[in-house]
Each structure stands twice: as structure tokens, then as C-alpha cells.
Amino acid sequence: MGILDRIFGHGGRHGSSHGHGNSHSHGGSPSNHDWERNPAPLSSGIPCLQCKAINLQGSRFCSQCASSLVPVSCAKCGSVVQVNAKFCAQCGNAVI
């Protein structure tokens, strides 16, 4: 066996175990690499409307961009005001 075979390959011998054990399963048997094919379920947090980061339930501010996660209400009519709106869509009152 030459030095290049020892460094770059197994020289055609399938039984060598170059630090990976003798497990050569490439077929249908389950392995510990299933996480690559099966992503984790989506988190049930609060999405930030500004940066789309997922935040913990009950958070008042985004942990990534510090935007408010609490809906803003109009001071005049009490309806929920859209994010970044300058005026209330219901009554036209200026939003501070």
C-alpha cells in the first residue's frame, strides 16, 4: 500500500474502518442522521412582523430587532392599528 492510498483512500478494501466503525449502511435502515431529512416542527412562538424572528410566547419585544410585539391601539377609537401606520384606518386619528 502506498502513502497516497493510506492518506486518500482505502485502496479498494471495503472492510477498513478509518475511524468510522464498520457501519457501512447506506440503505433503508434508520441511522442517527435522520435529523437531516426530518426537520423539527415549527416553533409555536410569536413571529415578529418586522424581522420575522420567532419569539417566546408572552414576549413584549422582539429578541432580534427590539420591535414591539404588542399590537398598538388607537387612542381615540381603540381599534388595532397596523404596524408602521401613521394614522388609524378606522377613525383617521394620528398614531404616535
KEKE-3310 file (N, C-alpha, C; in steps of 0.2 Angstrom, whole numbers, plus 5000, padded with zeros to 4 digits):
npx = (5004:5003:5008:5000:4988:4985:4983:4972:4963:4955:4961:4953:4948:4935:4933:4940:4941:4942:4942:4928:4921:4913:4901:4893:4881:4871:4858:4841:4840:4837:4846:4857:4857:4845:4839:4843:4835:4822:4815:4813:4798:4789:4791:4781:4780:4779:4779:4789:4784:4792:4805:4803:4808:4806:4798:4797:4782:4772:4781:4785:4793:4803:4816:4826:4826:4820:4808:4791:4780:4767:4751:4747:4735:4722:4722:4710:4699:4701:4703:4714:4729:4738:4755:4768:4759:4754:4742:4726:4716:4702:4697:4705:4713:4729:4743:4754)
npy = (4994:5011:5027:5037:5030:5027:5039:5045:5036:5019:5010:5001:4991:4987:4984:4991:5002:5017:5025:5026:5016:5000:5001:5002:5006:5011:5011:5007:5006:5014:5028:5038:5050:5055:5067:5076:5074:5075:5089:5098:5102:5117:5131:5136:5150:5168:5177:5190:5205:5214:5208:5195:5185:5172:5173:5170:5164:5177:5187:5204:5212:5210:5198:5200:5212:5221:5227:5231:5218:5219:5223:5239:5251:5262:5278:5286:5278:5265:5254:5241:5246:5245:5239:5251:5261:5278:5284:5280:5267:5266:5278:5289:5295:5302:5292:5290)
npz = (5000:4995:5001:4997:4995:5008:5014:5006:5002:5003:4996:4989:4998:5007:5020:5029:5043:5045:5057:5057:5062:5058:5051:5037:5032:5020:5016:5018:5032:5048:5054:5064:5058:5054:5057:5048:5037:5042:5047:5062:5070:5067:5078:5091:5093:5094:5079:5074:5066:5059:5057:5056:5065:5077:5092:5110:5118:5126:5125:5125:5117:5102:5101:5092:5085:5093:5091:5095:5100:5104:5100:5094:5100:5094:5101:5101:5096:5099:5091:5083:5077:5062:5059:5058:5054:5051:5054:5061:5053:5055:5061:5057:5066:5071:5074:5087)
capx = (5000:5007:5007:4993:4982:4984:4980:4966:4958:4956:4964:4948:4946:4929:4932:4944:4937:4946:4939:4921:4917:4912:4895:4893:4874:4868:4852:4835:4840:4837:4853:4857:4857:4838:4838:4845:4829:4816:4816:4810:4792:4789:4791:4775:4781:4776:4783:4790:4781:4797:4811:4801:4811:4801:4800:4794:4775:4772:4786:4783:4798:4807:4823:4831:4826:4818:4801:4785:4776:4761:4748:4745:4728:4721:4720:4703:4693:4703:4704:4721:4732:4743:4762:4771:4754:4754:4735:4721:4712:4695:4695:4710:4717:4736:4746:4760)
capy = (5000:5017:5033:5041:5026:5027:5046:5047:5031:5013:5005:4995:4987:4989:4982:4995:5006:5023:5029:5027:5010:4995:5003:5005:5006:5017:5008:5009:5006:5021:5030:5044:5056:5056:5074:5080:5073:5076:5095:5099:5105:5124:5133:5140:5157:5174:5180:5197:5207:5217:5204:5188:5181:5169:5175:5166:5167:5181:5192:5210:5215:5205:5197:5201:5219:5225:5229:5229:5213:5220:5227:5246:5253:5269:5282:5289:5274:5259:5249:5239:5250:5242:5241:5257:5266:5284:5285:5274:5266:5267:5285:5294:5299:5301:5287:5292)
capz = (5000:4995:5005:4994:4997:5015:5015:5002:5001:5007:4991:4987:5003:5010:5027:5033:5047:5046:5062:5057:5064:5052:5049:5031:5030:5015:5013:5021:5039:5051:5056:5068:5054:5051:5058:5041:5032:5045:5051:5068:5069:5068:5085:5092:5096:5091:5074:5073:5059:5056:5055:5055:5070:5081:5099:5115:5120:5131:5124:5123:5112:5098:5104:5087:5082:5098:5089:5099:5098:5107:5095:5096:5099:5093:5107:5100:5095:5102:5086:5082:5072:5058:5060:5055:5051:5054:5055:5062:5047:5057:5063:5054:5071:5070:5078:5090)
cpx = (5004:5005:5000:4987:4980:4981:4973:4961:4960:4959:4959:4946:4940:4928:4936:4939:4940:4942:4931:4917:4916:4905:4895:4886:4872:4861:4846:4835:4840:4844:4852:4857:4850:4836:4839:4839:4823:4817:4811:4803:4793:4788:4784:4776:4777:4781:4783:4788:4787:4803:4810:4804:4805:4803:4795:4787:4776:4777:4783:4787:4801:4814:4828:4832:4823:4811:4796:4781:4769:4757:4746:4738:4727:4719:4713:4698:4695:4704:4712:4723:4738:4750:4764:4765:4755:4747:4731:4717:4705:4693:4699:4714:4725:4739:4753:4765)
cpy = (5006:5022:5036:5037:5026:5034:5047:5042:5024:5008:4999:4991:4990:4988:4986:5000:5013:5027:5030:5021:5005:4996:5006:5005:5012:5016:5011:5008:5013:5022:5036:5050:5058:5063:5078:5079:5075:5083:5095:5103:5113:5126:5137:5146:5162:5177:5187:5200:5211:5213:5197:5183:5178:5170:5170:5169:5171:5187:5198:5214:5209:5205:5199:5208:5224:5229:5227:5223:5213:5225:5234:5248:5260:5272:5284:5283:5267:5253:5247:5243:5245:5244:5246:5261:5272:5287:5279:5273:5266:5274:5290:5297:5297:5297:5290:5287)
cpz = (5000:5000:5003:4996:5004:5017:5012:5001:5004:5002:4989:4992:5007:5017:5031:5037:5049:5051:5062:5059:5057:5050:5042:5028:5026:5013:5017:5029:5042:5054:5061:5064:5051:5052:5052:5037:5035:5050:5057:5066:5070:5075:5085:5096:5093:5086:5074:5066:5056:5053:5054:5060:5075:5089:5104:5117:5126:5131:5122:5117:5108:5101:5099:5085:5087:5096:5094:5096:5100:5102:5098:5095:5098:5099:5107:5100:5098:5097:5085:5076:5068:5060:5056:5052:5055:5056:5056:5056:5049:5057:5060:5060:5070:5076:5081:5090)
residu = (MET:GLY:ILE:LEU:ASP:ARG:ILE:PHE:GLY:HIS:GLY:GLY:ARG:HIS:GLY:SER:SER:HIS:GLY:HIS:GLY:ASN:SER:HIS:SER:HIS:GLY:GLY:SER:PRO:SER:ASN:HIS:ASP:TRP:GLU:ARG:ASN:PRO:ALA:PRO:LEU:SER:SER:GLY:ILE:PRO:CYS:LEU:GLN:CYS:LYS:ALA:ILE:ASN:LEU:GLN:GLY:SER:ARG:PHE:CYS:SER:GLN:CYS:ALA:SER:SER:LEU:VAL:PRO:VAL:SER:CYS:ALA:LYS:CYS:GLY:SER:VAL:VAL:GLN:VAL:ASN:ALA:LYS:PHE:CYS:ALA:GLN:CYS:GLY:ASN:ALA:VAL:ILE)
# end
